[in-house]
């Protein structure tokens, strides 16, 4: 059973019990209360001020479910705003589609698979690039991206695609363009340091973020650099890297030292800069200032989540802080309608009010999953107006996005490597052994 805090009064009761105060006295009545089942949740122990002021009473509003034909880049969008995906899946049947090389001690699958014109494209843990024809149900081609004189760096890398070409960022410090139908390399450039973030694709341009905090805007047709922006390299960063976000003429890039830059798409000029660690320096000794979650660009706001304990909403025009909330995550938040859904500390799911950052509900991910803490819970996805989360080992959870109630649990055929991909109402999921399954 999920341990769930879904209302203002429930949370106040928990907070009062934790602080050893009298619940009846605090709430203005003395009758004995039935205690909530399970361990009390103290997810926001560092919140300043009155706890009750940190809860939102507004109702959740979601977009209508919709079907899409392609998933051409990670999170299916350069802005990273999430849609409510339409699917015909019952979540009960798992069918293997294809597979590559599995993750191991020194190698890891970090890139989400993509789909372009019925072609499933993915990187395995050994830096092999695959193109699989979903209609003919066979592999079109496979290509190794390993640099012969520099073996053993198969951590990360990412891919994006348009109708005809794949754009690859390699852990071997290369970026390249490959023809989807033939596997022919059209151009290839060195980046000097590895690329672990997935590329961001828009119109005739592609953006790469390198491990040493350089943002490169590349001409898709020839690989030439249009402009380059460089931040300060951080010596303590987590393995993953965030994908650059783009909306309109704004390029939003986040670096491993906690800095956030809004850049002009045309010329790379800085529009504004912000740091996620300014408010943290006096509050924490955490040496990690990393930002691993993808930033999200909305109409007027930018959402940035960091691993140093906060999620921020910034003014899109000038970078000023609109609100902040004490949430710690390395996973990209799901933003849809008036809600933000985020996995906190790899053990709770939280719904935040997009307008003010206040909490609607908190759901504690069940603790009885064997070895769940050893594995990542990945970013939530909305499917048929249900909140779907995979991870924690071989688990898939379905929550009610309005209340946070855990509705269903499923055992997966493997340990997931990323969140699901939904195309033409079919759900695809990649596992750490680089196998890809269809969920029907």
C-alpha positions as CSV (number, residue, x, y, z in Angstrom):
1,X,0.0,0.0,0.0
2,X,1.3,3.4,-0.8
3,X,2.0,5.8,2.1
4,X,0.4,8.9,1.1
5,X,-0.1,12.5,2.3
6,X,-2.7,14.1,0.2
7,X,-4.2,16.9,2.1
8,X,-3.3,19.9,4.2
9,X,-4.7,18.5,7.5
10,X,-3.0,15.1,7.0
11,X,0.4,16.7,6.5
12,X,-0.1,19.1,9.5
13,X,-0.9,16.0,11.7
14,X,2.3,14.2,10.5
15,X,4.4,17.3,11.1
16,X,3.0,17.8,14.6
17,X,3.5,14.1,15.5
18,X,7.1,14.3,14.3
19,X,7.8,17.3,16.4
20,X,6.1,15.7,19.5
21,X,3.4,18.3,19.7
22,X,-0.2,17.4,20.6
23,X,-2.2,16.8,17.4
24,X,-5.6,17.4,19.0
25,X,-4.6,20.7,20.6
26,X,-3.0,21.9,17.4
27,X,-6.0,21.2,15.3
28,X,-8.5,22.6,17.8
29,X,-10.3,19.4,18.9
30,X,-9.3,16.7,21.4
31,X,-11.0,13.5,20.1
32,X,-8.5,10.6,19.5
33,X,-7.3,10.3,16.0
34,X,-6.6,7.1,14.1
35,X,-2.9,7.2,13.3
36,X,-1.8,7.2,9.7
37,X,-0.4,3.8,8.6
38,X,3.3,3.5,7.9
39,X,6.3,5.7,8.6
40,X,5.8,9.4,8.8
41,X,7.2,11.4,5.9
42,X,9.5,14.2,6.6
43,X,10.3,15.2,3.1
44,X,10.5,18.9,3.7
45,X,12.2,19.1,7.0
46,X,14.1,22.2,6.0
47,X,11.1,24.4,5.1
48,X,11.2,27.8,6.6
49,X,8.2,29.4,8.2
50,X,4.7,27.9,8.8
51,X,4.2,24.4,7.3
52,X,0.6,25.1,6.4
53,X,1.7,27.9,4.1
54,X,3.6,25.4,2.0
55,X,0.5,23.6,0.7
56,X,-1.6,24.4,-2.3
57,X,-5.3,24.0,-2.3
58,X,-5.7,24.4,-6.1
59,X,-7.0,21.5,-8.2
60,X,-4.8,19.5,-10.6
61,X,-5.4,20.3,-14.2
62,X,-3.9,18.1,-17.0
63,X,-3.9,18.3,-20.7
64,X,-5.9,15.9,-22.7
65,X,-4.2,12.7,-23.8
66,X,-2.8,12.8,-27.3
67,X,-1.0,10.5,-29.7
68,X,2.3,11.2,-31.4
69,X,4.0,9.5,-34.4
70,X,7.7,10.0,-33.5
71,X,10.0,10.5,-30.5
72,X,13.0,12.2,-32.2
73,X,14.9,13.3,-29.1
74,X,15.1,12.7,-25.4
75,X,11.9,13.7,-23.6
76,X,10.4,14.3,-27.1
77,X,10.8,18.1,-27.0
78,X,13.5,20.8,-27.1
79,X,11.6,22.6,-24.3
80,X,11.1,19.4,-22.2
81,X,7.4,20.2,-21.5
82,X,5.6,16.9,-21.0
83,X,2.4,16.0,-22.8
84,X,-0.3,13.5,-21.6
85,X,0.4,10.5,-23.9
86,X,-2.4,8.5,-25.3
87,X,-1.8,4.7,-25.3
88,X,-3.7,1.5,-26.1
89,X,-1.6,-0.4,-23.5
90,X,-3.1,-2.3,-20.7
91,X,0.4,-2.5,-19.0
92,X,0.0,-6.3,-18.7
93,X,1.9,-7.8,-21.6
94,X,5.7,-7.3,-22.2
95,X,7.1,-8.3,-25.6
96,X,10.8,-8.0,-26.5
97,X,11.5,-5.9,-29.5
98,X,15.3,-6.0,-29.8
99,X,18.5,-5.7,-27.7
100,X,22.1,-4.6,-27.6
101,X,25.0,-4.8,-25.1
102,X,24.2,-4.7,-21.4
103,X,25.4,-2.2,-18.7
104,X,28.2,-3.3,-16.5
105,X,30.5,-2.0,-13.8
106,X,32.4,0.4,-16.1
107,X,29.8,0.9,-18.8
108,X,26.2,2.3,-18.6
109,X,23.2,3.0,-20.8
110,X,22.3,6.7,-20.3
111,X,20.5,7.6,-23.5
112,X,16.8,7.1,-24.0
113,X,15.9,5.4,-27.3
114,X,14.3,7.4,-30.0
115,X,11.9,6.7,-32.9
116,X,11.8,8.3,-36.3
117,X,9.5,7.1,-39.1
118,X,9.1,3.6,-37.6
119,X,12.8,3.2,-37.0
120,X,13.9,2.5,-33.4
121,X,17.3,4.0,-32.8
122,X,19.4,3.4,-29.6
123,X,22.8,3.2,-28.1
124,X,23.8,0.2,-26.0
125,X,26.3,0.2,-23.1
126,X,29.2,-0.7,-25.4
127,X,28.7,2.4,-27.6
128,X,27.1,0.5,-30.4
129,X,24.5,2.4,-32.4
130,X,21.5,0.4,-33.6
131,X,18.7,1.2,-36.1
132,X,15.8,-1.3,-35.9
133,X,12.9,-1.3,-38.4
134,X,9.7,-1.6,-36.4
135,X,7.7,-2.5,-39.5
136,X,10.0,-5.2,-40.9
137,X,11.0,-6.3,-37.3
138,X,14.7,-6.5,-38.0
139,X,17.9,-4.5,-37.4
140,X,18.8,-2.3,-40.4
141,X,22.3,-1.8,-39.2
142,X,24.7,-1.6,-36.2
143,X,27.7,0.7,-35.9
144,X,30.4,0.8,-33.2
145,X,31.3,4.4,-32.0
146,X,34.3,3.2,-30.1
147,X,37.6,4.9,-30.8
148,X,40.2,2.2,-31.2
149,X,43.0,3.9,-29.3
150,X,40.7,5.0,-26.5
151,X,38.6,2.0,-25.5
152,X,36.9,1.7,-22.1
153,X,35.0,5.0,-22.0
154,X,31.5,3.7,-22.8
155,X,29.6,5.9,-20.2
156,X,27.0,8.1,-21.7
157,X,26.6,9.6,-25.1
158,X,23.3,10.6,-26.6
159,X,21.3,10.7,-29.8
160,X,18.6,12.7,-31.6
161,X,17.2,12.3,-35.1
162,X,15.2,14.0,-37.8
163,X,13.5,12.2,-40.7
164,X,16.8,11.3,-42.4
165,X,19.8,11.7,-40.1
166,X,21.0,10.7,-36.6
167,X,23.0,13.2,-34.5
168,X,25.3,11.6,-32.0
169,X,27.2,12.9,-29.0
170,X,29.9,10.3,-28.1
171,X,31.7,9.5,-24.8
172,X,34.8,9.4,-27.0
173,X,34.7,13.2,-27.4
174,X,33.1,13.2,-30.9
175,X,29.9,14.5,-32.4
176,X,28.7,13.2,-35.8
177,X,25.9,13.0,-38.3
178,X,24.9,9.5,-39.6
179,X,22.4,8.7,-42.4
180,X,19.6,6.6,-40.9
181,X,19.0,4.4,-43.9
182,X,22.6,3.4,-44.6
183,X,24.7,4.1,-41.4
184,X,27.0,6.3,-43.5
185,X,28.8,9.0,-41.5
186,X,28.2,12.4,-43.2
187,X,30.4,14.4,-40.9
188,X,32.3,14.0,-37.6
189,X,34.0,16.5,-35.3
190,X,36.1,16.3,-32.2
191,X,34.9,18.0,-29.0
192,X,38.1,17.3,-26.8
193,X,36.0,16.1,-23.9
194,X,33.2,13.4,-23.8
195,X,29.6,14.2,-24.5
196,X,27.3,12.5,-22.0
197,X,24.2,14.7,-22.6
198,X,21.8,13.9,-25.4
199,X,21.7,16.4,-28.2
200,X,18.9,19.0,-28.6
201,X,17.4,19.2,-32.1
202,X,15.6,22.1,-33.6
203,X,15.1,23.1,-37.2
204,X,18.5,23.1,-39.0
205,X,20.5,23.2,-35.8
206,X,21.6,20.7,-33.1
207,X,23.0,21.6,-29.7
208,X,25.6,19.5,-27.8
209,X,26.8,19.9,-24.1
210,X,30.3,18.6,-23.4
211,X,31.6,17.2,-20.1
212,X,33.8,20.3,-19.6
213,X,30.7,22.6,-19.6
214,X,30.8,23.8,-23.2
215,X,27.6,24.4,-25.2
216,X,28.0,24.0,-28.9
217,X,25.4,25.1,-31.5
218,X,26.1,23.1,-34.7
219,X,24.9,23.4,-38.3
220,X,23.1,20.1,-39.0
221,X,24.2,20.0,-42.6
222,X,28.0,20.3,-42.2
223,X,28.8,20.0,-38.5
224,X,30.3,23.5,-38.4
225,X,30.1,25.4,-35.1
226,X,27.8,28.4,-35.3
227,X,28.7,29.6,-31.8
228,X,30.1,28.2,-28.5
229,X,29.6,29.1,-24.9
230,X,31.8,27.9,-22.0
231,X,31.1,27.7,-18.3
232,X,33.4,26.9,-15.4
233,X,34.2,23.2,-15.1
234,X,33.3,21.5,-11.8
235,X,35.5,18.7,-10.4
236,X,32.6,17.0,-8.5
237,X,29.8,16.1,-11.0
238,X,27.6,13.1,-11.2
239,X,27.8,10.8,-14.3
240,X,24.8,12.2,-16.1
241,X,24.4,15.5,-17.9
242,X,21.3,17.6,-18.6
243,X,20.0,18.1,-22.1
244,X,20.0,21.8,-23.2
245,X,16.5,23.3,-23.5
246,X,15.3,25.6,-26.3
247,X,12.2,27.6,-26.8
248,X,11.8,30.5,-29.2
249,X,15.1,32.4,-29.3
250,X,16.2,31.2,-25.9
251,X,18.8,28.5,-25.3
252,X,18.9,27.4,-21.7
253,X,22.0,25.5,-20.7
254,X,22.8,24.3,-17.2
255,X,26.4,23.4,-16.1
256,X,27.7,21.0,-13.5
257,X,28.9,23.9,-11.3
258,X,25.2,24.9,-10.7
259,X,25.2,27.8,-13.1
260,X,22.2,28.4,-15.5
261,X,22.6,30.5,-18.6
262,X,20.0,31.9,-21.0
263,X,21.6,32.4,-24.3
264,X,20.5,34.0,-27.6
265,X,19.9,31.3,-30.2
266,X,21.1,33.5,-33.0
267,X,24.5,34.4,-31.7
268,X,25.1,32.7,-28.3
269,X,25.1,36.0,-26.4
270,X,24.2,35.8,-22.7
271,X,20.7,37.1,-21.9
272,X,21.1,36.4,-18.2
273,X,22.8,34.0,-15.8
274,X,21.8,32.5,-12.5
275,X,23.3,30.1,-10.0
276,X,21.4,27.4,-8.1
277,X,24.0,27.3,-5.3
278,X,24.0,30.9,-4.1
279,X,21.3,30.2,-1.5
280,X,22.8,26.8,-0.6
281,X,26.4,27.8,0.2
282,X,25.6,28.8,3.8
283,X,23.1,26.0,4.3
284,X,24.9,22.8,3.2
285,X,28.3,21.3,3.1
286,X,27.3,19.2,0.1
287,X,30.2,19.3,-2.4
288,X,27.9,18.4,-5.3
289,X,26.4,21.5,-7.1
290,X,25.4,19.3,-10.0
291,X,22.4,19.8,-12.2
292,X,21.5,16.5,-13.9
293,X,17.8,17.0,-14.6
294,X,16.8,18.7,-17.9
295,X,15.6,22.3,-17.5
296,X,12.1,23.0,-18.7
297,X,11.1,26.1,-20.5
298,X,7.5,27.3,-20.3
299,X,5.7,30.4,-21.5
300,X,6.9,32.6,-18.7
301,X,8.8,30.3,-16.4
302,X,11.9,28.1,-16.4
303,X,12.1,25.1,-14.1
304,X,15.5,24.0,-12.8
305,X,15.9,21.0,-10.4
306,X,19.3,20.4,-8.8
307,X,20.9,17.7,-6.7
308,X,21.7,20.1,-3.9
309,X,18.2,20.1,-2.5
310,X,16.1,22.6,-4.3
311,X,13.9,23.1,-7.4
312,X,13.6,26.6,-8.7
313,X,11.2,28.5,-10.9
314,X,12.9,31.4,-12.7
315,X,11.5,34.3,-14.7
316,X,12.0,33.5,-18.3
317,X,12.7,37.1,-19.2
318,X,15.4,38.0,-16.7
319,X,16.3,34.9,-14.6
320,X,14.8,36.3,-11.4
321,X,13.6,33.7,-8.9
322,X,9.8,33.3,-8.9
323,X,9.8,30.5,-6.2
324,X,11.8,27.7,-4.8
325,X,11.0,24.4,-3.1
326,X,13.1,22.0,-1.0
327,X,13.2,19.0,-3.4
328,X,16.3,17.0,-4.2
329,X,16.3,15.1,-7.5
330,X,18.6,14.1,-10.4
331,X,15.5,13.3,-12.6
332,X,13.8,15.7,-14.9
333,X,10.5,16.8,-13.4
334,X,7.3,16.2,-15.4
335,X,5.5,19.5,-16.1
336,X,2.0,19.4,-17.4
337,X,-1.0,21.6,-17.0
338,X,-0.6,23.4,-13.6
339,X,1.5,20.7,-12.0
340,X,5.1,19.6,-11.5
341,X,5.6,15.9,-10.7
342,X,9.1,15.1,-9.3
343,X,10.8,12.2,-7.6
344,X,12.4,13.4,-4.4
345,X,15.5,11.7,-2.9
346,X,14.7,8.6,-5.0
347,X,11.9,7.6,-2.5
348,X,9.0,10.0,-2.8
349,X,6.8,11.4,-5.5
350,X,5.6,15.0,-5.1
351,X,3.0,17.1,-6.9
352,X,3.9,20.8,-6.8
353,X,1.7,23.7,-7.9
354,X,3.4,25.2,-11.0
355,X,2.2,28.7,-10.1
356,X,3.8,28.9,-6.7
357,X,5.8,25.8,-5.9
358,X,3.5,24.7,-3.1
359,X,2.7,21.1,-2.4
360,X,-0.5,19.4,-3.4
361,X,0.4,15.9,-2.3
362,X,3.3,13.6,-1.4
363,X,3.4,9.9,-2.0
364,X,6.0,7.7,-0.4
365,X,7.3,5.0,-2.8
366,X,6.7,1.7,-1.1
367,X,9.7,0.5,1.0
368,X,9.0,-3.2,0.7
369,X,10.4,-3.3,-2.8
370,X,13.5,-5.5,-2.5
371,X,16.7,-3.6,-3.0
372,X,14.6,-0.6,-4.3
373,X,17.0,1.9,-2.9
374,X,19.9,0.5,-4.9
375,X,18.2,1.5,-8.2
376,X,17.0,4.7,-9.7
377,X,13.4,5.7,-10.0
378,X,13.2,7.6,-13.3
379,X,11.2,10.6,-14.4
380,X,7.4,10.3,-14.3
381,X,5.4,10.0,-17.5
382,X,1.7,10.8,-18.0
383,X,0.0,8.0,-20.0
384,X,-3.8,8.1,-20.4
385,X,-3.9,10.6,-17.5
386,X,-2.1,8.2,-15.2
387,X,1.3,8.9,-13.6
388,X,3.7,6.1,-14.6
389,X,7.1,5.7,-12.9
390,X,9.6,2.9,-13.5
391,X,12.7,2.0,-11.5
392,X,13.5,0.9,-8.0
393,X,14.7,-2.4,-9.5
394,X,12.2,-4.2,-11.7
395,X,9.2,-2.1,-10.9
396,X,6.5,0.0,-12.6
397,X,4.1,2.1,-10.5
398,X,0.9,3.8,-11.6
399,X,-0.3,6.7,-9.4
400,X,-3.4,8.8,-9.6
401,X,-2.0,12.2,-10.7
402,X,-4.8,14.1,-9.0
403,X,-4.5,12.5,-5.5
404,X,-1.2,10.7,-5.5
405,X,-2.8,7.4,-4.6
406,X,-0.9,4.3,-5.8
407,X,-3.3,2.4,-8.0
408,X,-1.3,-0.4,-9.6
409,X,2.1,-2.1,-9.4
410,X,3.7,-4.3,-12.0
411,X,6.9,-6.3,-12.1
412,X,9.1,-5.6,-15.2
413,X,11.2,-8.1,-17.1
414,X,14.3,-6.2,-16.3
415,X,15.9,-3.1,-14.6
416,X,14.9,0.0,-16.6
417,X,17.6,2.3,-18.0
418,X,15.2,5.3,-18.7
419,X,11.6,6.4,-18.7
420,X,9.2,4.9,-21.2
421,X,8.9,6.2,-24.8
422,X,5.4,6.4,-26.2
423,X,4.8,6.4,-30.0
424,X,1.6,5.7,-32.0
425,X,0.0,4.7,-28.7
426,X,2.6,2.0,-28.1
427,X,4.9,2.1,-25.0
428,X,8.6,1.1,-25.4
429,X,10.9,0.7,-22.4
430,X,14.7,0.1,-22.5
431,X,16.4,-1.9,-19.8
432,X,20.0,-1.9,-18.5
433,X,20.8,-5.0,-20.5
434,X,20.0,-2.8,-23.5
435,X,17.0,-4.9,-24.4
436,X,13.9,-2.9,-25.5
437,X,10.4,-4.2,-24.8
438,X,7.0,-3.2,-26.0
439,X,4.3,-2.9,-23.2
440,X,0.9,-3.8,-24.4
